[in-house]
Amino acid sequence: MSQLSKASVLVVEDEDEVRQLLSDILVSEGHEVEAAANGSEGIEVFKQNTFDLVFSDLGMPDMSGWEVA
């Protein structure tokens, strides 16, 4: 059985509880996680780092996940 490598993940989610839960799950599996509370913040964090994966809420106020993508 091979071991999965650690991923660098950006979580963009406007709901605090959901953002924290997803971050906690990913960290508990050994991944490095950055979190952003809205689309604009997510884009700024993305510009400053390299990520293997981005999880984004699609239905956020001000900027949707589709716009973030």
N, C-alpha and C positions, 0 to 999 in steps of 0.2 A: 504494500500500500504506500503510495507516494504522498509526501507532505505538500500541501498547497503553500505557495509563497505568499508573503505578506503583501497586501495591496495598499496603495495610498488612495484614500477615498474622500471625495467632497460630498457633503450632505447639504442640500439647499431645501429648507422647509420652514414655513412661517409659523407653524404650530410648535410651541416650545416642547410639549410632551412628546410629540411624534419625533421631532428632531433629536431629542435626548435619547429616546428609546432606540431609534435606529443607530445612533452613534454608539450607544452602550453595547448593542448586539455586535456591531462590527469590531469594536475594540476588544470585546471578550473573545472574539475569534482571532485576535492577533493583528488586526489591521490598524494602520495609522489613519486617523480621521480628523478632518477639518470640517467645521459646521458653519453655515451661514443662515441668517434668519430671514433673508429675502433675496430676490433675484439680483438686485444691484450689488449687494454685499457678496453674493456668490460669484458674480463675474469678477469683482475685484480680487477676491481670494484666488480664483482660478488664474488670473493674470500673473500672480506672484508665485505660483507653485506649479509643480507637475503632478497630475493625478492619473491613476490607472483607471478610475471609475468615478462617475458623478451620478448621484441619486438626486433628482429634483422633483419636488411637488409640481404638478402641472397647473393647479388652480390656486395661484397666489395673487393677492392684491398688488396693484401697481405694475408688476411684470410677471407674466406667466412663465411656467417652466418651458413652454415652447419657445418663448422669446429668449430665455436664458440659453437654451440649446442653440 
